[in-house]
C-alpha cells in the first residue's frame, strides 16, 4: 500500500486548510476558504471532500510588480 492509499480525504465538519474548489463523493462542488468547515450533504450527511482546484488571490492586475523591474543606474 502506498502513502497515497493511506491518506484520508477531509470529511464534513473538518476545517479547510487550503482555499480551493472541493468536490464531494457525489460530485457537488464548493468553493471553500481556509478556516471554514466542510459542509455536510443534505441527503447523505457526512461526506468526503477532495481538492479539485486551488484558489488564490493574485492581488494584482496582470502587471509585473514594480519592485521586480530592474532600474537603470
N, C-alpha and C positions, 0 to 999 in steps of 0.2 A: 504494500500500500504506500503510495507516495504522500508527501506532505500535503499536496493539494487535495487529496482524497480525505484527509483528516480534518481539513478546515471546515468550520461550520459557518453558514451564511447567517447574517443577523436576522433576528426574528422580531415580530411585533412587540412593541413596548420597550425594546432596547433603544439606546441612544445612538444617533447618527454621528459617525466620526468624521466623514468627509462629505462636503457639498457635492451633490450629483443627482442624476436621474436613476432611480431604483425601480426594478421590476419585481413583482412578487410571483409566486409559483403559478398563478392563473393568468399572468400577462398584464396585470394592472400596473401602470407606470405612475410614479410620483416624483416630483422634484422636491428633494428634502435638503435642508440646511443643517450644518453641523450643530449639535446640541438639541435638535428636535428629536421626537420619539417616532420610531417606525410605527405606522398605523396598523390597526387590525382590519382584516377584510370583513365587510358587513355580513357575508354569508358564512365564510369559513372560520372566522375568528382569527386566531394567531396564524400567521403565515411567515415564510422565509422571504427575505429580500436580497436581491443581487444588484450590485452597482453595474449599470449598463453604460453610463456616460458621465464623465466628470464635468462639473460646472465650476467655473471660476470667473471672478470679476476682474476684467482686464485693466480697469482704471485709466485707460487712455483711448484715444480715438484713431488708432491705426498709425500714429506718428512715433518716430523714434524719440526716446527720452532725450531731451536737450543735453543732459549731463553725459550722455554716451557719444555725442558727436565731437570728434577731435577739433580743437581750436587752433588757429594759426598763431604761431609765436610772435 
